[in-house]
Amino acid sequence: MEKYNGKALGVFEVDNLVAAYVALDAASKAADVTIQGVERNRLKSGACVKMRGDISSVNAAMDVAVATASRLGKVTANTIIASPSEGTEIAMEMTINK
């Protein structure tokens, strides 16, 4: 797995998978970010998307992702962590594609 040490983390969650894919596509075209993972919600049809890059790119990508997803569904959460701790990185790796 690619290492993301030192890269900002952007996470957004939407209530449907279609909105997640359209939003991550728009985000990755809008800024220099890498999609780290997409996790489907186990009990619902939504998904959580994690993207990585420098802080300004993640901020720009998040703005586009949230705006795009909001047109197709409900954004239930979003946040950016500028510099995730080592423990957060371990937790992120444990949940990718689960």
MARMI-349007 format. One line per 2 residues: number of its first residue (from 1); for each residue x, y, z of C-alpha. Coordinates in pm, whole numbers, padded with zeros to 5 digits. Layout:
NUM) X,Y,Z  ...
REM end
This chain:
1) 00000,00000,00000  00125,00345,-00090
3) 00245,00546,00207  00072,00874,00274
5) 00291,01005,00557  00291,01383,00565
7) -00011,01413,00335  -00338,01569,00435
9) -00644,01348,00466  -00988,01445,00339
11) -01286,01226,00427  -01644,01263,00317
13) -01945,01040,00360  -02259,01042,00148
15) -02587,00855,00167  -02555,00678,-00170
17) -02277,00514,-00366  -02354,00692,-00694
19) -02303,01032,-00529  -01975,00906,-00382
21) -01836,00799,-00719  -01945,01113,-00901
23) -01804,01330,-00621  -01469,01149,-00606
25) -01435,01176,-00983  -01501,01551,-00970
27) -01265,01595,-00675  -00978,01410,-00840
29) -01020,01617,-01157  -01035,01945,-00964
31) -00715,01904,-00763  -00404,01691,-00731
33) -00538,01430,-00488  -00522,01053,-00473
35) -00829,00856,-00375  -00707,00635,-00091
37) -01022,00432,-00053  -01398,00401,-00080
39) -01582,00215,00193  -01944,00117,00153
41) -02163,00152,00458  -02253,-00198,00567
43) -02614,-00131,00663  -02701,00144,00417
45) -02629,00232,00055  -02387,00517,00129
47) -02010,00534,00123  -01710,00700,00286
49) -01438,00834,00055  -01081,00907,00168
51) -00850,01124,-00040  -00493,01235,00015
53) -00265,01514,-00105  -00115,01841,00011
55) -00347,02048,00228  -00440,02304,-00038
57) -00524,02032,-00290  -00733,01838,-00038
59) -00919,02158,00059  -00997,02232,-00307
61) -01097,01874,-00379  -01321,01860,-00071
63) -01505,02176,-00175  -01578,02023,-00516
65) -01667,01682,-00372  -01917,01820,-00121
67) -02080,02049,-00377  -02106,01767,-00631
69) -02233,01506,-00387  -02492,01748,-00246
71) -02662,01761,-00586  -02704,01382,-00589
73) -02763,01294,-00226  -02698,01395,00131
75) -02345,01457,00256  -02361,01313,00605
77) -02009,01414,00716  -01687,01564,00587
79) -01358,01670,00739  -00993,01736,00662
81) -00699,01639,00882  -00397,01845,00780
83) -00137,01610,00923  -00269,01276,01052
85) -00083,01120,01345  00089,00782,01317
87) -00198,00621,01506  -00451,00769,01267
89) -00251,00636,00972  -00257,00286,01122
91) -00633,00306,01175  -00683,00429,00817
93) -00490,00136,00673  -00694,-00108,00883
95) -01023,00014,00738  -00937,00067,00371
97) -01154,-00149,00145  -01324,-00325,00437
REM end
